[in-house]
Amino acid sequence: LGRFGRARRITRRKLRILGYHGFASADEAAFRPGLFMRPDTFRRRLAHLARAGNPVLPLGEALALLREDRLPDRAVVITVDDGFYGFYRNALAMLREHRFAATVYVTSYYCRHPGPVFRLAVQYMFWKASGRSMELDGLGVAGVPGGALRRPRQLHEATWTVIRHGEAECDEPGRHALAEALGHRLGVDYDQIRRRRILDLMRPEELREMPEVGIDVQLHTHRHVLPDDQAGAQREIAENRSFLVGLLGRPAEHFCYPGGLWSADQWPWLEAAGAASAVTCDPGLCDASTPRLALPRFLDGESVSQIEFEAEVAGFLELLRAARSWMMKLIGRGARRQPNEPQTIY
């Protein structure tokens, strides 16, 4: 109906930041469609950006131009969280084909300790075994339900009991041993998961290639957690930065909140830690007034349809969000003026 075109014109001066995570090599997109994307889907996303003429800029350059009011119309920044191996294997060549820049926010612990991310591996193996009757007796994890497990609630409890035990009680070799024992009981080949690296992050030698091909590597904490205290938060960032700068010899000053959880109370900590920007998982477009330590992004994944993606890039969904916010404020004002009326919103 031409509405995307009008939205592009209205929002043309705003920056679109896209957020991705993993890129599937096997069935990861079926396992967690919000976290992993099939390569063919990503290829369609990039083809649309190229066809629509959206300038794809490096993050630092885009933020500088936005601050100076010189940003090209409908500019886009591509960001990728965590640094999964699937990015290196499945997405990097597509970005190079289009000559698109990207920023990868890397969690460094699993770069130093190669292997599947333990928490994801446990969840993935329970997912693979869903529908079967499972026996976890003898696993050596206190609190795991005994007997056959089939009900969703039982499986959820068992999954998180194993995760909590592995993260709190085991070192990295111990977690691999626990995951292998779990896979044996669930009938899932953990060794194949390790060989295929479907839940691994990139290794140091792969990260070293990133600057050479136009990929900026930036901060995402060391253990994918931002503690609630300033000393702990700055320690996580410092350990992350030490690893990345020591590996790549380049500045690391742009940050991504792990899990998308953030508070304005953390901004002084980030500023003291040398963060020039920080991206969230909140939807929206950026303009010159957007706080640099709370940059919104559109989180893309296999669960997002192509038309939703195009609507976001066009700015159409941003206009809908603005309209909804205006309506909620209007309803709120009306409620305050007439406190005795019913508050039902239809």
C-alpha positions as a Markdown table, in Angstrom:
| # | Residue | x | y | z |
|---|---|---|---|---|
| 1 | Leu | 0.0 | 0.0 | 0.0 |
| 2 | Gly | 3.0 | 2.3 | -0.2 |
| 3 | Arg | 3.2 | 2.7 | 3.6 |
| 4 | Phe | 6.7 | 1.3 | 3.8 |
| 5 | Gly | 7.9 | 4.0 | 1.4 |
| 6 | Arg | 6.3 | 6.7 | 3.5 |
| 7 | Ala | 7.8 | 5.3 | 6.6 |
| 8 | Arg | 11.3 | 5.3 | 4.9 |
| 9 | Arg | 10.9 | 9.0 | 4.2 |
| 10 | Ile | 9.7 | 9.9 | 7.7 |
| 11 | Thr | 12.4 | 7.9 | 9.5 |
| 12 | Arg | 15.2 | 8.4 | 6.9 |
| 13 | Arg | 17.4 | 10.4 | 9.3 |
| 14 | Lys | 17.3 | 7.7 | 12.0 |
| 15 | Leu | 19.9 | 4.9 | 12.4 |
| 16 | Arg | 18.7 | 1.3 | 12.2 |
| 17 | Ile | 20.8 | -1.2 | 14.3 |
| 18 | Leu | 20.2 | -4.8 | 13.6 |
| 19 | Gly | 21.1 | -7.5 | 16.1 |
| 20 | Tyr | 21.9 | -11.2 | 15.4 |
| 21 | His | 23.3 | -14.1 | 17.4 |
| 22 | Gly | 24.1 | -17.5 | 15.9 |
| 23 | Phe | 23.9 | -18.9 | 12.3 |
| 24 | Ala | 22.8 | -22.5 | 12.0 |
| 25 | Ser | 24.9 | -25.3 | 10.6 |
| 26 | Ala | 22.5 | -28.1 | 11.6 |
| 27 | Asp | 19.2 | -27.9 | 13.4 |
| 28 | Glu | 20.0 | -25.0 | 15.8 |
| 29 | Ala | 17.4 | -22.7 | 14.2 |
| 30 | Ala | 14.7 | -25.3 | 15.0 |
| 31 | Phe | 16.0 | -25.6 | 18.6 |
| 32 | Arg | 16.2 | -21.8 | 19.3 |
| 33 | Pro | 14.7 | -19.8 | 16.4 |
| 34 | Gly | 15.1 | -16.6 | 18.3 |
| 35 | Leu | 18.8 | -17.2 | 18.8 |
| 36 | Phe | 19.9 | -19.0 | 15.6 |
| 37 | Met | 19.2 | -18.1 | 12.0 |
| 38 | Arg | 19.4 | -20.3 | 8.9 |
| 39 | Pro | 22.0 | -19.1 | 6.4 |
| 40 | Asp | 19.4 | -18.8 | 3.6 |
| 41 | Thr | 17.3 | -16.5 | 5.8 |
| 42 | Phe | 20.3 | -14.3 | 6.5 |
| 43 | Arg | 21.1 | -14.2 | 2.7 |
| 44 | Arg | 17.6 | -12.9 | 2.1 |
| 45 | Arg | 18.1 | -10.2 | 4.7 |
| 46 | Leu | 21.3 | -8.9 | 3.2 |
| 47 | Ala | 19.8 | -9.1 | -0.3 |
| 48 | His | 17.0 | -6.8 | 0.8 |
| 49 | Leu | 19.4 | -4.3 | 2.3 |
| 50 | Ala | 21.3 | -4.2 | -0.9 |
| 51 | Arg | 18.2 | -4.0 | -3.1 |
| 52 | Ala | 16.6 | -1.3 | -0.9 |
| 53 | Gly | 19.9 | 0.8 | -1.0 |
| 54 | Asn | 20.4 | 1.0 | 2.8 |
| 55 | Pro | 23.9 | 2.1 | 3.5 |
| 56 | Val | 25.5 | -0.4 | 5.9 |
| 57 | Leu | 28.1 | 1.4 | 8.0 |
| 58 | Pro | 30.6 | 0.4 | 10.7 |
| 59 | Leu | 29.2 | 1.1 | 14.2 |
| 60 | Gly | 31.8 | 3.7 | 15.2 |
| 61 | Glu | 31.4 | 5.6 | 12.0 |
| 62 | Ala | 27.6 | 5.5 | 12.1 |
| 63 | Leu | 27.5 | 6.9 | 15.6 |
| 64 | Ala | 30.0 | 9.7 | 14.8 |
| 65 | Leu | 27.9 | 10.7 | 11.7 |
| 66 | Leu | 24.7 | 10.5 | 13.8 |
| 67 | Arg | 26.2 | 12.8 | 16.4 |
| 68 | Glu | 27.4 | 15.3 | 13.7 |
| 69 | Asp | 24.0 | 15.2 | 11.9 |
| 70 | Arg | 25.7 | 13.8 | 8.7 |
| 71 | Leu | 24.3 | 10.3 | 8.7 |
| 72 | Pro | 23.2 | 9.0 | 5.3 |
| 73 | Asp | 19.5 | 8.4 | 4.8 |
| 74 | Arg | 18.3 | 5.0 | 6.1 |
| 75 | Ala | 21.7 | 3.9 | 7.3 |
| 76 | Val | 22.0 | 0.5 | 8.9 |
| 77 | Val | 24.5 | -1.1 | 11.4 |
| 78 | Ile | 24.8 | -4.9 | 11.6 |
| 79 | Thr | 25.7 | -6.3 | 15.0 |
| 80 | Val | 26.2 | -9.9 | 16.1 |
| 81 | Asp | 26.3 | -11.0 | 19.7 |
| 82 | Asp | 28.4 | -13.6 | 21.4 |
| 83 | Gly | 30.7 | -14.7 | 18.6 |
| 84 | Phe | 29.4 | -18.1 | 17.7 |
| 85 | Tyr | 31.5 | -20.2 | 15.3 |
| 86 | Gly | 28.4 | -20.3 | 13.0 |
| 87 | Phe | 29.1 | -16.6 | 12.2 |
| 88 | Tyr | 32.6 | -17.5 | 11.0 |
| 89 | Arg | 31.4 | -20.5 | 9.0 |
| 90 | Asn | 28.0 | -19.4 | 7.6 |
| 91 | Ala | 27.6 | -15.6 | 7.7 |
| 92 | Leu | 31.0 | -14.0 | 7.1 |
| 93 | Ala | 31.3 | -14.9 | 3.4 |
| 94 | Met | 27.9 | -13.3 | 2.8 |
| 95 | Leu | 28.8 | -10.1 | 4.4 |
| 96 | Arg | 32.0 | -10.0 | 2.4 |
| 97 | Glu | 30.1 | -10.6 | -0.8 |
| 98 | His | 28.0 | -7.5 | -0.2 |
| 99 | Arg | 31.0 | -5.6 | 1.3 |
| 100 | Phe | 28.9 | -5.0 | 4.4 |
| 101 | Ala | 30.7 | -4.1 | 7.7 |
| 102 | Ala | 29.6 | -5.6 | 11.0 |
| 103 | Thr | 30.4 | -5.5 | 14.7 |
| 104 | Val | 30.7 | -8.7 | 16.6 |
| 105 | Tyr | 30.4 | -8.5 | 20.4 |
| 106 | Val | 32.4 | -11.4 | 21.8 |
| 107 | Thr | 32.1 | -13.1 | 25.1 |
| 108 | Ser | 35.7 | -14.2 | 25.7 |
| 109 | Tyr | 35.4 | -17.1 | 28.2 |
| 110 | Tyr | 34.4 | -19.7 | 25.6 |
| 111 | Cys | 37.0 | -18.4 | 23.2 |
| 112 | Arg | 39.7 | -19.2 | 25.8 |
| 113 | His | 38.0 | -22.5 | 26.7 |
| 114 | Pro | 36.9 | -24.1 | 23.3 |
| 115 | Gly | 33.9 | -26.3 | 23.3 |
| 116 | Pro | 30.1 | -26.1 | 23.4 |
| 117 | Val | 28.6 | -23.5 | 25.6 |
| 118 | Phe | 27.6 | -25.7 | 28.5 |
| 119 | Arg | 24.2 | -24.2 | 29.3 |
| 120 | Leu | 23.2 | -24.3 | 25.6 |
| 121 | Ala | 24.5 | -27.8 | 25.2 |
| 122 | Val | 22.4 | -29.1 | 28.1 |
| 123 | Gln | 19.3 | -27.4 | 26.7 |
| 124 | Tyr | 19.9 | -28.6 | 23.2 |
| 125 | Met | 20.4 | -32.2 | 24.3 |
| 126 | Phe | 17.1 | -32.2 | 26.3 |
| 127 | Trp | 15.4 | -30.7 | 23.2 |
| 128 | Lys | 16.8 | -33.4 | 21.0 |
| 129 | Ala | 15.6 | -36.1 | 23.3 |
| 130 | Ser | 12.1 | -34.6 | 23.7 |
| 131 | Gly | 9.3 | -37.1 | 23.4 |
| 132 | Arg | 11.4 | -39.9 | 24.7 |
| 133 | Ser | 11.3 | -41.5 | 28.2 |
| 134 | Met | 14.5 | -40.4 | 29.9 |
| 135 | Glu | 16.3 | -42.0 | 32.8 |
| 136 | Leu | 18.9 | -39.8 | 34.6 |
| 137 | Asp | 19.6 | -42.0 | 37.6 |
| 138 | Gly | 23.3 | -42.2 | 38.3 |
| 139 | Leu | 24.2 | -38.9 | 36.7 |
| 140 | Gly | 25.7 | -37.6 | 40.0 |
| 141 | Val | 23.6 | -34.4 | 40.1 |
| 142 | Ala | 21.7 | -33.9 | 43.3 |
| 143 | Gly | 18.0 | -33.0 | 42.9 |
| 144 | Val | 17.5 | -34.5 | 39.4 |
| 145 | Pro | 14.1 | -36.1 | 39.4 |
| 146 | Gly | 14.3 | -39.9 | 39.5 |
| 147 | Gly | 12.6 | -42.4 | 37.2 |
| 148 | Ala | 11.3 | -41.9 | 33.7 |
| 149 | Leu | 10.9 | -38.2 | 32.7 |
| 150 | Arg | 8.5 | -37.2 | 30.0 |
| 151 | Arg | 6.4 | -34.3 | 31.3 |
| 152 | Pro | 7.5 | -30.8 | 30.2 |
| 153 | Arg | 7.7 | -29.6 | 33.8 |
| 154 | Gln | 9.9 | -32.5 | 34.8 |
| 155 | Leu | 12.2 | -31.9 | 31.8 |
| 156 | His | 12.4 | -28.2 | 32.6 |
| 157 | Glu | 13.3 | -28.9 | 36.2 |
| 158 | Ala | 15.9 | -31.5 | 35.2 |
| 159 | Thr | 17.5 | -29.2 | 32.6 |
| 160 | Trp | 18.0 | -26.4 | 35.0 |
| 161 | Thr | 19.1 | -28.7 | 37.8 |
| 162 | Val | 21.9 | -30.0 | 35.6 |
| 163 | Ile | 22.8 | -26.5 | 34.4 |
| 164 | Arg | 23.0 | -25.1 | 37.9 |
| 165 | His | 25.1 | -28.1 | 39.1 |
| 166 | Gly | 27.5 | -27.9 | 36.2 |
| 167 | Glu | 28.0 | -24.1 | 36.5 |
| 168 | Ala | 28.4 | -24.1 | 40.3 |
| 169 | Glu | 30.1 | -27.3 | 41.1 |
| 170 | Cys | 32.3 | -28.3 | 38.0 |
| 171 | Asp | 35.3 | -26.9 | 36.3 |
| 172 | Glu | 35.4 | -26.8 | 32.5 |
| 173 | Pro | 36.6 | -30.4 | 32.0 |
| 174 | Gly | 34.0 | -31.5 | 34.6 |
| 175 | Arg | 31.3 | -29.8 | 32.6 |
| 176 | His | 32.3 | -31.5 | 29.5 |
| 177 | Ala | 32.3 | -34.9 | 31.3 |
| 178 | Leu | 28.8 | -34.1 | 32.7 |
| 179 | Ala | 27.5 | -33.1 | 29.3 |
| 180 | Glu | 28.9 | -36.3 | 27.8 |
| 181 | Ala | 27.3 | -38.4 | 30.5 |
| 182 | Leu | 24.0 | -36.6 | 30.0 |
| 183 | Gly | 24.1 | -37.2 | 26.3 |
| 184 | His | 24.7 | -40.9 | 26.9 |
| 185 | Arg | 21.5 | -41.1 | 29.0 |
| 186 | Leu | 19.5 | -39.0 | 26.6 |
| 187 | Gly | 20.7 | -40.9 | 23.5 |
| 188 | Val | 22.3 | -37.7 | 22.1 |
| 189 | Asp | 25.8 | -37.8 | 20.7 |
| 190 | Tyr | 27.7 | -35.1 | 22.6 |
| 191 | Asp | 30.9 | -35.9 | 20.8 |
| 192 | Gln | 29.2 | -35.0 | 17.5 |
| 193 | Ile | 28.0 | -31.7 | 19.0 |
| 194 | Arg | 31.7 | -31.0 | 19.9 |
| 195 | Arg | 33.0 | -32.0 | 16.5 |
| 196 | Arg | 30.5 | -30.0 | 14.5 |
| 197 | Arg | 31.0 | -26.9 | 16.8 |
| 198 | Ile | 27.4 | -25.9 | 16.4 |
| 199 | Leu | 27.3 | -24.4 | 20.0 |
| 200 | Asp | 30.9 | -23.2 | 20.1 |
| 201 | Leu | 32.2 | -19.7 | 19.9 |
| 202 | Met | 35.0 | -18.7 | 17.6 |
| 203 | Arg | 38.5 | -19.6 | 18.6 |
| 204 | Pro | 41.4 | -17.0 | 18.9 |
| 205 | Glu | 42.8 | -17.9 | 15.5 |
| 206 | Glu | 39.4 | -17.3 | 13.9 |
| 207 | Leu | 38.9 | -14.0 | 15.7 |
| 208 | Arg | 42.3 | -12.8 | 14.5 |
| 209 | Glu | 40.9 | -12.8 | 10.9 |
| 210 | Met | 38.0 | -10.5 | 11.7 |
| 211 | Pro | 39.7 | -7.1 | 11.3 |
| 212 | Glu | 41.2 | -8.1 | 8.0 |
| 213 | Val | 37.8 | -8.7 | 6.5 |
| 214 | Gly | 36.1 | -5.6 | 7.9 |
| 215 | Ile | 34.6 | -7.0 | 11.1 |
| 216 | Asp | 35.0 | -5.0 | 14.2 |
| 217 | Val | 35.3 | -7.1 | 17.4 |
| 218 | Gln | 33.9 | -5.4 | 20.6 |
| 219 | Leu | 33.0 | -6.0 | 24.2 |
| 220 | His | 30.3 | -8.4 | 25.6 |
| 221 | Thr | 31.8 | -9.2 | 29.1 |
| 222 | His | 34.0 | -12.2 | 29.8 |
| 223 | Arg | 31.4 | -14.7 | 31.1 |
| 224 | His | 28.2 | -13.2 | 29.6 |
| 225 | Val | 27.2 | -11.5 | 32.8 |
| 226 | Leu | 27.2 | -8.0 | 34.1 |
| 227 | Pro | 27.3 | -8.1 | 37.9 |
| 228 | Asp | 25.1 | -5.8 | 39.9 |
| 229 | Asp | 28.0 | -4.1 | 41.6 |
| 230 | Gln | 30.4 | -1.6 | 40.0 |
| 231 | Ala | 33.6 | -3.5 | 40.9 |
| 232 | Gly | 32.2 | -6.8 | 39.5 |
| 233 | Ala | 30.9 | -5.2 | 36.3 |
| 234 | Gln | 34.2 | -3.4 | 35.6 |
| 235 | Arg | 36.1 | -6.6 | 36.3 |
| 236 | Glu | 34.1 | -8.5 | 33.7 |
| 237 | Ile | 34.6 | -5.7 | 31.1 |
| 238 | Ala | 38.3 | -5.4 | 31.9 |
| 239 | Glu | 38.9 | -9.2 | 31.5 |
| 240 | Asn | 37.0 | -9.1 | 28.3 |
| 241 | Arg | 38.9 | -6.1 | 27.0 |
| 242 | Ser | 42.3 | -7.6 | 28.0 |
| 243 | Phe | 41.6 | -10.7 | 26.0 |
| 244 | Leu | 40.4 | -8.9 | 22.9 |
| 245 | Val | 43.0 | -6.1 | 22.8 |
| 246 | Gly | 45.7 | -8.6 | 23.6 |
| 247 | Leu | 44.5 | -10.8 | 20.7 |
| 248 | Leu | 43.7 | -8.2 | 18.1 |
| 249 | Gly | 45.8 | -5.1 | 19.1 |
| 250 | Arg | 42.8 | -2.9 | 18.5 |
| 251 | Pro | 40.7 | -0.6 | 20.8 |
| 252 | Ala | 37.6 | -2.2 | 22.4 |
| 253 | Glu | 35.2 | 0.6 | 23.4 |
| 254 | His | 31.8 | -0.4 | 22.2 |
| 255 | Phe | 29.7 | -2.6 | 24.6 |
| 256 | Cys | 26.7 | -5.0 | 24.4 |
| 257 | Tyr | 24.7 | -5.7 | 27.5 |
| 258 | Pro | 24.7 | -9.5 | 28.0 |
| 259 | Gly | 21.1 | -10.8 | 27.9 |
| 260 | Gly | 19.9 | -7.3 | 27.0 |
| 261 | Leu | 19.5 | -6.5 | 30.7 |
| 262 | Trp | 20.5 | -2.9 | 31.5 |
| 263 | Ser | 19.8 | 0.0 | 33.8 |
| 264 | Ala | 20.7 | 3.7 | 33.7 |
| 265 | Asp | 22.4 | 3.1 | 37.0 |
| 266 | Gln | 25.1 | 1.2 | 35.2 |
| 267 | Trp | 26.0 | 4.1 | 32.9 |
| 268 | Pro | 28.6 | 5.7 | 35.2 |
| 269 | Trp | 30.3 | 2.2 | 35.5 |
| 270 | Leu | 30.4 | 1.8 | 31.8 |
| 271 | Glu | 31.8 | 5.3 | 31.3 |
| 272 | Ala | 34.5 | 4.7 | 33.9 |
| 273 | Ala | 35.3 | 1.4 | 32.1 |
| 274 | Gly | 35.8 | 3.4 | 28.8 |
| 275 | Ala | 32.6 | 2.4 | 27.0 |
| 276 | Ala | 31.8 | 4.8 | 24.1 |
| 277 | Ser | 28.5 | 3.1 | 23.4 |
| 278 | Ala | 26.3 | 0.2 | 24.5 |
| 279 | Val | 23.5 | -1.6 | 22.7 |
| 280 | Thr | 20.4 | -3.1 | 24.3 |
| 281 | Cys | 17.8 | -5.6 | 23.1 |
| 282 | Asp | 15.1 | -3.0 | 23.1 |
| 283 | Pro | 13.4 | -2.3 | 19.8 |
| 284 | Gly | 13.7 | 1.1 | 18.2 |
| 285 | Leu | 15.6 | 3.5 | 15.9 |
| 286 | Cys | 18.4 | 5.9 | 17.0 |
| 287 | Asp | 18.7 | 9.6 | 16.6 |
| 288 | Ala | 21.0 | 12.2 | 17.9 |
| 289 | Ser | 19.1 | 12.4 | 21.2 |
| 290 | Thr | 19.3 | 8.6 | 21.9 |
| 291 | Pro | 21.6 | 7.9 | 25.0 |
| 292 | Arg | 24.8 | 6.3 | 23.7 |
| 293 | Leu | 24.7 | 3.8 | 26.5 |
| 294 | Ala | 21.2 | 2.6 | 25.7 |
| 295 | Leu | 21.1 | 2.2 | 21.9 |
| 296 | Pro | 18.0 | 0.2 | 20.7 |
| 297 | Arg | 18.3 | -2.6 | 18.2 |
| 298 | Phe | 16.0 | -4.8 | 16.1 |
| 299 | Leu | 16.8 | -8.4 | 17.1 |
| 300 | Asp | 16.5 | -10.6 | 14.1 |
| 301 | Gly | 16.2 | -14.3 | 14.1 |
| 302 | Glu | 14.6 | -17.3 | 12.3 |
| 303 | Ser | 11.4 | -16.6 | 14.2 |
| 304 | Val | 11.1 | -13.2 | 12.4 |
| 305 | Ser | 9.3 | -13.2 | 9.1 |
| 306 | Gln | 10.8 | -11.4 | 6.1 |
| 307 | Ile | 7.9 | -8.9 | 6.0 |
| 308 | Glu | 8.5 | -8.1 | 9.7 |
| 309 | Phe | 12.2 | -7.5 | 8.9 |
| 310 | Glu | 11.4 | -5.2 | 5.9 |
| 311 | Ala | 8.9 | -3.3 | 8.0 |
| 312 | Glu | 11.5 | -2.7 | 10.7 |
| 313 | Val | 14.2 | -1.6 | 8.2 |
| 314 | Ala | 11.6 | 0.7 | 6.5 |
| 315 | Gly | 10.9 | 2.4 | 9.8 |
| 316 | Phe | 7.2 | 1.3 | 9.7 |
| 317 | Leu | 7.3 | -0.6 | 13.0 |
| 318 | Glu | 9.0 | 2.4 | 14.6 |
| 319 | Leu | 6.0 | 4.6 | 13.6 |
| 320 | Leu | 3.6 | 2.0 | 15.0 |
| 321 | Arg | 5.6 | 1.9 | 18.3 |
| 322 | Ala | 5.4 | 5.7 | 18.4 |
| 323 | Ala | 1.6 | 5.7 | 17.7 |
| 324 | Arg | 1.1 | 3.1 | 20.4 |
| 325 | Ser | 3.1 | 5.1 | 22.9 |
| 326 | Trp | 1.1 | 8.2 | 22.1 |
| 327 | Met | -2.1 | 6.3 | 22.6 |
| 328 | Met | -1.1 | 4.9 | 25.9 |
| 329 | Lys | -0.1 | 8.4 | 27.2 |
| 330 | Leu | -3.4 | 9.8 | 25.9 |
| 331 | Ile | -5.3 | 7.0 | 27.7 |
| 332 | Gly | -3.2 | 7.6 | 30.8 |
| 333 | Arg | -4.1 | 11.4 | 30.8 |
| 334 | Gly | -7.7 | 10.6 | 30.4 |
| 335 | Ala | -7.6 | 8.1 | 33.3 |
| 336 | Arg | -6.1 | 10.8 | 35.6 |
| 337 | Arg | -8.8 | 13.4 | 34.6 |
| 338 | Gln | -11.6 | 10.9 | 35.2 |
| 339 | Pro | -10.5 | 8.6 | 38.0 |
| 340 | Asn | -13.9 | 7.1 | 38.6 |
| 341 | Glu | -14.4 | 5.7 | 35.1 |
| 342 | Pro | -13.5 | 2.1 | 34.3 |
| 343 | Gln | -9.8 | 1.6 | 33.3 |
| 344 | Thr | -10.5 | -1.2 | 30.7 |
| 345 | Ile | -8.5 | -0.7 | 27.5 |
| 346 | Tyr | -10.2 | -2.2 | 24.4 |
